[in-house]
Structures are given as C-alpha cells and as structure tokens.
Amino acid sequence: MMNECPEPQKNISLMDFIFYCLEKWRWVGICMLLFAIAAGGYKYQETLKGNKLVQNNEVIEEDVKESESYQSTQYYERAIEELEKDLDTQEGYLKNSVVMQLDPYHISTGTLSYFVEGSEHIGSVIAAYSSFVSSGRLAEGLYSVNNKIPVEDLRFLVSFINSTSEVYNIDNSANTIYKIEEEQVIKFAGTGSAVFQIQIRMPENVHDESYMEHAKEIMEEYTSQLQTEVAEHRLTLLSSVQSEMMDSDIQEYQSTVRTAYTTSLRGLQTLKAEFKTFQETKDVQNNVSTTVPTLKNPVSSAIRFAIFGLVLGGILACFILLVLYMLGGKLQDIEEFKNEFGMPLLGLVRVSGNKRKLFGFMDTCFFRLRGGAFAKISYEEQVKMAAANVQTSITGSIQKSGVKKIMLSGTIVEKDVSALCNHLSSELTDVSLSSYKQIVFQSSALKELEDYDGILFLEKRGVSESATILQEKKLALDRNVKVLGTVVVC
C-alpha cells in the first residue's frame, strides 16, 4: 500500500566506514597525539624514577656494606629475642590454659535444654538468648560466682547450640513434647514457641554441677530482664543433662595452637641457623665488589611507549567512530540509498562553503579520493545534474501534467541548503518550488504539504538521521503527495 513505509535495510559498508574515519581525521589525530603524549610522558617519568631509585639503592647498598656487620647482627638478635618471647608466651598458654588441658575425646559436658513459649516475637527472644550466651555475658556471670576457671576459657567453653542431632517439637493440641531424630537444625516448635540448648564443657578435675546450677540462676535472672526489654514469654527448663562426649571443635582448636607453636619453634631454629651462617660469611661478603648498575635511557623508552600510545589512540578513536557510525543513525552510505529508504537518490552535491579549516587540503584530498571522477565536477554542474534528475522524475510520472507545485523539505537546518534551494529554483523554471521547509518539525509546513503536488527532500550526509528521513517520507505518502526523491549534500 502507498501508506506503508518499508523498513530500512541497513547495510554496513567497510569502505564507507573507512572514508567516514578519514573525514574525522582531525579527531583521530588528536586522540592519537593525546595517547602518545600521555604514554610517552608516563614512561619517561617512570624511567627517570627507576634510574633514580637504582642510584639511591646503590648508595644505600654502599652505606649498608659499611655497617652491615653491626646492623645485621642487631637485626638477628632482635628477631631471635622477639621469637623467644613469643614462644615463651605460647608455651605458657599450652601449659596453663584450661582449654588446652582438656581431652577432646572425653569432655565432661553439661547441657541445659530450654523451651520458650508464649510470645509472638519468638525470633527476637531466641536471638536475645543467643546473643547473651555467645557474647560471653553468661560466662562472665559464671566467673563472678566461681572463679576456678579463667573467664577467657569460660567464654570458649560455654556455647549456645544452633545445631544438634536431637530437636524437640511441640504438639500444641496434645501439649506434649516429641523428639525428632536425624535433624540438624533447631526448628521453631510452633507458633510462638521454640527450643534451644546451652552447653557447658568442663575439665575432669572441676565439678560442673555448681556451674550448671549457677547457669540456671543466671538464665532465670536474664529471663526476667527480657520480659520487659524484648517481649513477655515463659522459659521452661526441659532437661539438665551431664554427659561425656567427644568435641571436634576443641580438638581442632588445640591442634591449631600446637601447630602454631611448632611453626614458631622451627622459625626460631631457622633464624638462629641463618644468623650463624651470616656470621661465618660476613667477612667474605664485605670483600665482594658490587657491579655498576645499568641505567635505562628515558628518551628511547618514552619513544617506544609513545608509538604504542599512538597506535592505541588510533584504535580507540576508530572504535568510538565505529560505535557512532553504527548506532548514531546518521545518513552515511548513499550507495544503497534506494534500498534503504525506498526512494531514488536524485543527486549528490558538495556544498562549497567559505569556511576555511586548518589543513583543509586534507579534506579535499579525502573527498576526491572518495568521490573519484565525480569529485572533479564543479558545484554548479552538480546542481544542474541534480535539477535534471528532478525534472526527469517529474516528467516520468504517469500524472506528469499534475505536478506543478513542489515543496522543498528536509531534516537539516536551512543554512546548509539555502544556496542549493536558490540554484534549484533557477534551474527548474517549469515548476513552482517552495522555500525550504521542515515538515517533521514544523506543523505549519505539514499543513501546507497538502497544497503541493510533489515533494523533494534535501538531506545532508553525516547530519540527517535515517529514522527522520523515513518519518518525513511517510508523512508525504499519508497525504498522497508524490515523493520525487532526495538530493544529498555533503
């Protein structure tokens, strides 16, 4: 149908992209120069710093040689002294710590199992009990009433159980407690109820009954405190069990501490051996002459990096141009103009501007290289050829007698095509041409479009957008105005 606007078939031409990059040679050159200067300057400064560092190291090495015997001896003696102090501390901990004296395969363990109910905020209540035990406040309370075991060890020995092989579940309807086997996580027993455990591990020579009783009293006091601070609830002691079990956590902790002690001991032995070797060879080392350091040439290094930066800058600039070329939506490749926009290309005109640019001859060379023989045609001749193609498009229509008024429209600013409009008006004397309009952006021009028999688009390569060209073509077809074609300026 006439009203339908075909989808554009966008083809990416490699040669067109290459010439597009050549037209932007100033930006490419600036990017290359910036990267070359940055890379070269960076490498130059780094080389100078490296040479200075080498020279400083040489001076320092010479100074160290003069006092190497004294300084090295002090270093080894100080390091050996610190290691010996550290080993004494570790050895004292191994001998005196209650945790280190425990037999991990036979740990006397007291377990308090509690049942919490009667609160809608059961999660917060359980979190409060867990924080009270895990933070060490329960251990501090036990130490205050019985100081047989240091408080540091008590913090490690008292724990809040978050996983167990036995979990209790509550049947609210029967008000009974069931034990679920082969579970690994404490679950809420029901709405507003849960079960948790507190585990107290003690050495064999300490009776943990007193600690269990003190722990019960402390938990009762803390429960009263939580009634007002968190939420009202009932805490019931389900069981108080004392048993002997294996504790892998204590076994792992003891193994880690003993391994650290062994490592420190070996380090001390190694350091003493190195100190002995140093004392035996220091006289020989003092007589060894040092080689003169080789300094790098900062200029040659900077030039190599500048070349690398030049290439990298060019690649980055071309990549940015490729993104702009592909995603910018600009009119670039005119070879496939008819296939892309569904209307003929009536002429390609290079606008002769008076604006002079730096190294403008480069632009002329690239234009001639891209245009080939067409680039040698004068501006006036190009306009006449475009006018002839427009005239052919008018007379080639089946309704050739009906095309008398033609609107000149486009998507670019008027100053880019004002000279072209004047030349076309002087060449096409058989028809009436309007002034330059923009039917996509001007509502008044869109209303006037219905009074014209045909429309001629004037677009500019690299400026006009493909989507806007299709939009203005559709506006003309919707109003049954004959689309003669497009003249592209560059």
N, C-alpha and C positions, 0 to 999 in steps of 0.2 A: 504494500500500500504506500501511497505518497506520503502519508503522515508519519510513517515509521522511520526512525533514524537508525541505520545499521550500526552495529557495534564496531568500533575501530579495530583493525587488525594491525597491532603494533609489532613491527619488526626492527630488531636492533642491528644496525649496520656497523661493522667494525671500522670500515674506512670513514664513515661519517663521524663515529666517535673519535677517531684519531684526529680528524680535522677540527672537531669540536675542542679537543685538548690544545691543538695548535693555536686556535683562536684565543684561548685563555693562557697563552704562553707567559704573559706577564705575571699572573698569579702563580703559575707553576714555577717560574724562575724565582719569584720572591720566596716561595716555600722552600725551594732547594737551597737558596742562599742562607735563609734563616737556619735551616737544619745544619748546613755545612759550617756556618759560623759557630753555632752552639756546640756541635760535636768537636770541631777543631779547638775551640777555646777551652772546652771542658778537658780534652785530652792534654792540651798544652799546660793547663794549670795542674792537672793531676801528675804529669811528668815532672814538673818543677817541684811539686810537693814530695814526689817519690825520691827525686835526687837529693832534696834537702834532708829527707828522712834518712837516706842511706849515709849521707855525710855525718848527720848527727849521731847515727848508730855507730859509725866508725870512731867518732870522738869519744862516745860513751864507752865503746869497747876498749879503747886505749886506756881510758881512766879506770875502767873496771880491772884491767890487767894489772895496773899499778897497785891496786889494793884488793886484788882477788882473794889472796890468801886470808886476809883478815875478814872481809865481808862474807865470803863463803863459809868460813868457819863459824861466824856468828849466826849465819842463816841455819846451818845444820844443827848447831847446838840449841838454838831457839825452837826449831821444829821438833827436835827429839824431846826437848823438855815439855813442850805442849802435848805431844803424843803420850808421853809417860803420865802426865797429869790426867789426860782423858782416859787412859787405861785404868788408872787407879780409881777414878770415878765409876767406870763401868764395872770393875771388879767388886767395888763396894756394893753396888746395886745388885750384882749377881749373888753376893753372899748374904745381904741383909734384907732384900725385898721379899715380902711375903708371897707375892705372886710367883717369883722365880723359884721359891722353895716348894711350890705345890707339885704334886704328882698328877699330871694331866689325865692319867688313866684311872685314878681313884680320887675323885673330887667329892668331898662332903658338901652336898648341895641341899639347901632348904628352899622349897617352892611354896609361895603363897598364892592361891588362886582366888580371885575375887569376881563377884557377879554384880554388875551395875544395872540398875533398872529405875524406872520412874521418871525419865527425863526425855523431853522431845529433842534436846540438844546433846544426844548421847555421844556424837562425834567430838564435840568440843570437850566434853567431860573426859573421854578417853585420852584425847590429846593433852589435856592438863595433867592427868596422871602420868602419861608417858614422859612429858617434859620434866615433871617433878623427880622422876627416878633417873632419867637419862642425864639431866644436868648435874647430878651429884648431890642434890639437896637432901635426898634420903640418906645417902652415905654420910654426909656431914652431921645429920641428926643422930645416926648410929654412933659416930665417933664421939659426939658430945656426951653420950651416956656410957660409952665403953671404948676406951682408947687403947685397947690392946693391939689393934691393927692400925697402921697409919692411914690417914684419910685418903691419901693418894691411891693406896692399894684398895681401899674400900670402894672408891669410885669405879674401879675396874671390876671388882668382884660382885657389885650389885647391878643388876640389869633388868630392864623391862622386856618381857618376852613378846616379840612380834610374830614369831613362828614357832610351831610346836607340832608334834605328831598326834596330840590329843586336843580336840576342840569341843567345847560344850555348847549345846544348842538348847534353846528353851521352847517348850511346847506350852504356849500361854493358856490354851484351853484346859490342859490337864495339870498345868502348874508343876511340871516335872522337868528334870534335867537329864538329857541324853548325851552320851559321849560318842562322838563321830570319829571313827578310826580312819587312818591313812589320809588325813587332811594336813595341809602345811601352812595355812594362814588362819589367824583368829578372825572369825566372822561375827557380825552382829547377830545376836541370838533372836532378835525380833525387833519390832518397833519399840524404840526406847529402852533396849536392854543389850548388854554385851558382857563378854568375859575377858579378863586379862590376867596375867601372871607376873609375879615379881620373884626373881631368882637371886639367892644369896649364897655365894660359894665361900667356903672357909677351909683353912688348913686343918690337918688332922689333930694338932695339939690345941685347937681352940674349939670350945663347945659352942655350937651355933644356936643352941636353944635360946640363950639370952638375946642374941641378935634378932632371932625370929620374933620374940616377944616385944622387943623394942621397936621392931619394924611395924608390928601390928598397931602399937600405940601411936607411932608417928603417922601412920596411914589414917587412923581414926581422927587425929587432930587435923590432918590436911583435908579430910573429907568434910569436916565441919567448916573449914575455911572456904572450900569450894561451893558449899551450899549458898553462900551469899555472893561470891565473886563470879561464879560461872552459871550454875543452874542447880535447882533442888533435885536431889536424887537419893537413892538408897544404895549403899555399898555393903555387900554381904560376903563374908569370908566363906568360900566354898570348902577349901581344904588347906591344911598346913602339913606339908609332906617333907620329910628329911630322907635323903637317899644318897647313894654313892654312884657316880657316873663318870664317864669319860668326857672331857671338854676339849674339843679340837681348837677352839679359839685360844685357850690358854697354851695349848701345845704349840700352836703356830707363833704366838707372841714370844714364848720362851725361845723357840728356835731362831726367831728373828734377832732377838737380843744377843744370844750366844754367837750367832753368825757375825753380827756387827763387832762383837768383842774380838773374835778370831781375826777378822779382817784388819782391825786396828793393830792387833799384835803383829801380824805379818807386815803391815806397813811400817811399824817401828823397826822391825828387824831389817827390812829392805833399806830404810833410811840410814840405819847405822852402817850397813854394808857399803852404801854409796859414799857415806862420809869417810869411811876408811879408804876406799878407792881414791877418793879425791885427795886425801892427804898424801897418798903414795905417789900420785901423778902430778901434783901441782907444780913441782919444780920443772918437770918436762914441759908442761903446758905453757909456762912462763917464757920458755925459750923458743916456742914455735912462732914464727913470723906470720903475720896476717897478710892476706892478699889485698892489693889496692882495689877498691870497689869500682866497678864499671858503671859510669853514669849514662843514662839514655839521652839521646838528642831530642829535645822537646819539639823542635820545628818539624823534623821528619815524622814524629809520632802524630803531631797535630795535623799534618797534611794527609796522612793516611786516614785518620778519622774524619777529616773534612770531606774527603772523597766519599767515604761511606755515608756521611750525613747528606751529601749532595744526592746520592742515589736514593737514600731512604726518603728524603724530602720529595723527590720526584715521584716515587712510588705512592707516597701518601697523598700527594696532590692529585695524581691520576685516579686514585681510589675515590677521593672525595668527588672529583668531577664525574666519575662513573656513577656514583650514587645520585648525584644531581641530574645526570643525563637520563638515568633510568626511572627515577622516582619524581623528577621535577615536573613531568607532564608538559614540557615545552615542545613547541614545534621545532624539530631538528632535521630529521631525514625527509627530504622532499622527493626522493626517488619513488617512494611508494605512497605519494600523497593521495592519489585517486583511490587506491585500495583501502587506505586508512580512513578517509573522510567521505568517500562516495561522491566526489565532485571533481571536475577537471582542474588542473593547475594551468592557468592561462598565461602566466608569465612569472619570471624571476628577475627582479630589478634590484640592482645595488644602488642605494641612495647615496648620492655624493654629498656628504656633509662637509662643512667648513671647519669642523673641529679638528685640530691637529693633536696628535698624540706622540709621546716620546717613542722613538724608534718606529714611527708609523710605516716606514718602508717594509718592516717585517710583516705587518698586517696585509699590505698589498701583495707581498710575495706569497703568503699563505692563501690569500683569496685567489690569486691567479693559478696557484698550484691546484686548488680545489675545483675552480671553475673550468680550468683547461682553456679551450678555444673560446668558450662563452665569456670568459673574463676579459677578453680583449675588445669586446663590443662596447661601444660608448653608452653612456647613460641614456642619452636621447634615443639612440637606436633601440635600446632595451625597452623603453617606454612605448615606442612605436610598434615593436613586435607584440608587446602585451596588449596594446589597443587593437591590433589586427586580430589577435586571438579572441578578444572580447567581441569584436564585430562579427567574427565567424560564428561565435556561439549564439549571437542574437539572430543572425540571418539563417542559421542552421535549424532553428526551431520550427516545428510544424506550424505554430501560430506566429510566424515571423512578422506579420503585419500588426500584431497586438503589442509588441514590446516597444514602447516609446519612452517610457519613464523608468529610469534605473536608479536605485538607491546605492550609494557607496557606504558600506558598513564594515566594521571590524571590531577587534577587541583591544587594539592598542591606542595610545594617545594620538591626538590629531597631528601634533607637530612632526611625528615620524613619517606621516604620509601626506602632509599638506602639499608638498611640491608635486608628488605623484598625482594627486587629485587634479591639480591645475593642468598638468600635462595631458592627462586622460580626457579632460573636458575639451581641451583644444584639439585633440585628435579625433574624438567621437562627436562629430558635429550633427550626425543624423538622429541622435537620441538626446534626451534631456537627462543630465546627470545631477544628482543632488549633491549637497555638501556632505562632508564626512559625518556619518552617524555611528552610534553605538547602540544597537537595538537590545543588546544584552543588559546594558547598564542604564539606558535612558527610556523611561516609559513613554515620553512624547515621541521619540523616534519609532518605538514599537507601534504606536497608534498610526503614525504616518505611513508605515510599511504597507498597509492595505491599499493605499492610493497609488502604489507603484506596480509596474508590470514585471519587473525583474530586480534582482539584487546582485551586486558584485562585492565580494569580500576582499578586503585589503588586510593582510596579516604580515607579521614580521617574524623571521626565523630567530629562534632563541628567546623570544619575548612572548609571543602568543601561546596560549595554553590550548592543548588539544581538546580537552573537555569543553572549554568555552566555545571553540570553533564548532564543535558538534551541536552545542546548545543553540547557537545563533542560526545554524542551518535548519534545525528542527523548527525554530520559531517561524522561519520563512516558509517552510513546507506546510506548516499548520495553517497558514493564511493563503495557501495556493499561489504564492509568489514564486516565479521561476528563478531558480538558483543558477546563475550563469557560470560561476566558477570562482576561483581565487587567484589573486595576484600577490605573490610573496615578495617582500622587500628584505634585503639583508645588508 
